[in-house]
Structure formats: C-alpha cells, structure tokens
C-alpha cells in the first residue's frame, strides 16, 4: 500500500479544511483522514470518496465501520451521535445519515426540542442510493432499504422498506417461480 501524508491541518483540527479534503480525496486519502480523525474502521471495510462529515467535533470517534462493510460515494454522515455500520452492511451512494435534529432559535423548537440519537445499521443490511436515515433508527440485520426511502423508525431484521416515509413491503413467491425468487408486492 502506498502511504499518504495527512496534511498538517488534520492534526490541528481545522474541521472545515478536513471536510474539504475529504470531499476531494481518493480512496486511500479518505481512509487515512478518517483514521487520523479517530474513526473506528475495520481494516477490510471499503469507503468510497467524496464523504461529507457534519458535526465531527472534536474528532470522528462516533463513526464505526465494520469488516467487509461498504460505504458508497457522496454520503453525508452527521456525527452528533454514533453511527455504527456493522460487518457486511452496505450503505450505497448518496445516503444521508442524521443523528440529530435541532430547530435552533425558531418557534418550532418549543414544540420540537433538540434530539440526538445514534443510528445503527446491523450486519448484512443494505441501504439503497439516496436513502435518508433519521436520528435513532436501527436497520435490522439483513434488512433492505430501497433507494430514496426516508427511514423514520426501526426496521426489523430481514425486512424490506421503501418510500417516503419508508414502509415495509411484503415479499411473496411469484406463481411458478423457484423458492429463491420473490416478487415485491
């Protein structure tokens, strides 16, 4: 593996420059930056480039990516709380994972107070392109989240969720199809 020299501002904590670097970095640079910023990465996880980290103060220790897990291009991770991506899970490109909600000083904040909760993607789960995971959701082991879904609640292991807001879909065997083939209804 070719080494990568992490620029000096990574070590001094200039988060705006670190985020700019992450958006422009290649695969090895992305891994080096995340490691330098104390993210917990399995040696065999795969992280594409153009990753955007929000609220990674003072470091990225709230990010944990397991063995054989995959994170696609252009993902947005809010590290106000923990994001756990377990072994073998797939987070496709342009997925947004939010761990907090804050209405700031608006009148809405009186009805909807600040919330900070972790997001957990369990082993073997698949989160489709452009999906949005809201604070506190758990994606069950082997669950499938369809492209563009907005997940507002936990999804059970082995389930499939699609839509806005995400709803569970049932799978049934198509007439005459082998047991390994299912039809989404």
C-alpha positions as CSV (number, residue, x, y, z in Angstrom):
1,X,0.0,0.0,0.0
2,X,1.3,3.4,-0.9
3,X,1.5,5.8,2.1
4,X,-0.4,9.0,2.3
5,X,0.9,12.0,4.2
6,X,-2.1,13.6,6.0
7,X,-1.8,17.4,5.8
8,X,-0.9,19.4,8.9
9,X,-4.4,20.8,9.5
10,X,-5.8,17.3,10.1
11,X,-3.6,17.1,13.2
12,X,-4.6,20.5,14.4
13,X,-8.3,20.0,13.9
14,X,-9.3,22.6,11.3
15,X,-12.6,20.8,10.5
16,X,-13.6,22.9,7.5
17,X,-10.4,22.1,5.8
18,X,-10.6,18.5,6.8
19,X,-14.1,18.3,5.2
20,X,-12.9,20.0,2.1
21,X,-10.1,17.5,1.8
22,X,-12.5,14.5,2.4
23,X,-14.7,15.8,-0.5
24,X,-11.7,15.9,-2.9
25,X,-9.7,12.9,-1.6
26,X,-9.2,9.5,-3.2
27,X,-9.8,6.1,-1.5
28,X,-6.5,5.9,0.4
29,X,-6.7,9.5,1.4
30,X,-10.2,9.1,2.7
31,X,-9.2,6.1,4.9
32,X,-6.1,8.0,6.2
33,X,-8.1,11.1,7.1
34,X,-10.8,9.0,8.9
35,X,-8.2,7.0,10.8
36,X,-6.3,10.2,11.8
37,X,-9.6,11.7,13.0
38,X,-10.2,8.6,15.2
39,X,-13.0,6.9,13.3
40,X,-13.1,3.1,14.1
41,X,-12.6,1.4,10.8
42,X,-12.2,-2.3,10.2
43,X,-9.1,-3.0,8.0
44,X,-11.2,-4.6,5.3
45,X,-14.1,-2.1,5.1
46,X,-14.4,-0.1,1.9
47,X,-15.2,3.6,1.8
48,X,-15.6,5.4,-1.4
49,X,-14.5,9.1,-1.8
50,X,-16.5,12.3,-1.5
51,X,-17.6,11.6,2.0
52,X,-19.1,14.6,3.9
53,X,-18.9,14.6,7.7
54,X,-21.0,17.0,9.7
55,X,-20.6,17.7,13.5
56,X,-17.4,15.7,13.8
57,X,-16.2,17.7,16.8
58,X,-13.6,17.2,18.1
59,X,-13.0,14.0,16.1
60,X,-14.8,11.3,14.2
61,X,-14.8,8.7,17.1
62,X,-18.6,8.5,16.7
63,X,-18.1,6.6,13.4
64,X,-17.7,2.9,13.4
65,X,-17.5,0.8,10.2
66,X,-17.2,-3.0,10.4
67,X,-15.4,-5.7,8.5
68,X,-16.4,-6.1,4.8
69,X,-18.8,-3.1,5.2
70,X,-19.2,-0.8,2.2
71,X,-19.9,3.0,2.1
72,X,-20.6,4.5,-1.4
73,X,-19.7,7.8,-2.9
74,X,-21.1,11.1,-1.8
75,X,-22.5,10.0,1.5
76,X,-23.4,12.6,4.3
77,X,-22.8,11.5,7.9
78,X,-23.9,13.6,10.9
79,X,-21.6,12.6,13.8
80,X,-23.5,14.4,16.6
81,X,-24.1,10.9,17.9
82,X,-22.8,7.4,17.0
83,X,-23.1,5.9,13.5
84,X,-22.5,2.2,13.6
85,X,-22.2,0.2,10.4
86,X,-21.8,-3.4,11.2
87,X,-19.9,-6.1,9.2
88,X,-21.1,-6.8,5.7
89,X,-23.5,-3.9,5.7
90,X,-23.8,-1.8,2.5
91,X,-24.5,2.0,2.5
92,X,-25.0,2.9,-1.2
93,X,-24.0,6.2,-2.7
94,X,-25.6,9.5,-1.6
95,X,-27.1,8.1,1.6
96,X,-27.7,10.7,4.4
97,X,-27.4,9.5,8.0
98,X,-28.7,12.1,10.5
99,X,-28.1,11.7,14.3
100,X,-29.6,14.9,15.4
101,X,-32.5,17.4,14.9
102,X,-32.2,21.0,16.1
103,X,-34.7,23.7,15.2
104,X,-32.4,26.3,16.6
105,X,-33.9,29.5,17.9
106,X,-37.1,29.2,15.8
107,X,-40.6,29.0,17.4
108,X,-40.6,25.3,16.2
109,X,-38.0,24.5,18.9
110,X,-40.7,24.9,21.6
111,X,-42.7,22.1,20.1
112,X,-39.8,20.0,18.8
113,X,-36.8,20.1,21.2
114,X,-33.3,19.2,20.1
115,X,-32.9,15.4,19.7
116,X,-29.6,13.5,19.4
117,X,-29.7,9.7,18.9
118,X,-27.4,7.1,17.4
119,X,-28.1,5.3,14.1
120,X,-27.2,1.6,13.9
121,X,-27.0,-0.4,10.6
122,X,-26.8,-4.1,11.5
123,X,-24.8,-6.8,9.8
124,X,-25.7,-7.6,6.2
125,X,-28.2,-4.8,5.9
126,X,-28.4,-2.8,2.6
127,X,-29.3,0.9,2.5
128,X,-30.1,2.0,-1.1
129,X,-29.0,5.0,-3.0
130,X,-30.2,8.3,-1.7
131,X,-31.9,7.0,1.3
132,X,-32.2,9.2,4.4
133,X,-31.9,7.6,7.9
134,X,-33.3,9.9,10.7
135,X,-31.9,10.0,14.3
136,X,-32.3,6.9,16.4
137,X,-33.2,4.4,13.7
138,X,-31.9,0.8,13.8
139,X,-31.7,-1.0,10.5
140,X,-32.1,-4.7,11.3
141,X,-29.7,-7.5,10.3
142,X,-30.2,-8.3,6.6
143,X,-32.8,-5.6,6.1
144,X,-33.2,-3.8,2.8
145,X,-33.9,-0.1,2.5
146,X,-35.0,1.0,-1.0
147,X,-33.4,3.8,-3.0
148,X,-34.7,7.2,-1.9
149,X,-36.5,5.9,1.2
150,X,-36.8,8.1,4.3
151,X,-36.5,5.9,7.4
152,X,-38.2,7.3,10.5
153,X,-38.4,4.2,12.6
154,X,-36.6,0.9,13.3
155,X,-36.7,-1.8,10.6
156,X,-36.8,-5.4,11.7
157,X,-34.2,-8.0,10.6
158,X,-34.8,-9.4,7.2
159,X,-37.4,-6.8,6.3
160,X,-37.7,-4.5,3.2
161,X,-38.7,-0.9,3.4
162,X,-39.4,1.6,0.6
163,X,-40.9,5.0,0.2
164,X,-41.4,8.4,1.9
165,X,-41.9,7.8,4.8
166,X,-40.4,4.3,4.5
167,X,-43.0,1.5,4.8
168,X,-42.5,-2.2,5.0
169,X,-43.2,-4.2,1.8
170,X,-44.1,-7.8,1.8
171,X,-42.4,-10.4,-0.4
172,X,-44.3,-13.2,-1.9
173,X,-43.3,-16.0,-4.2
174,X,-44.5,-15.4,-7.8
175,X,-46.6,-18.2,-9.2
176,X,-44.4,-21.0,-10.7
177,X,-41.2,-19.3,-9.6
178,X,-38.5,-21.2,-7.7
179,X,-38.3,-20.7,-4.0
180,X,-35.3,-18.4,-4.4
181,X,-37.3,-15.9,-6.4
182,X,-39.7,-13.5,-4.8
183,X,-41.9,-10.7,-6.1
184,X,-42.3,-7.4,-4.3
185,X,-46.0,-6.5,-3.8
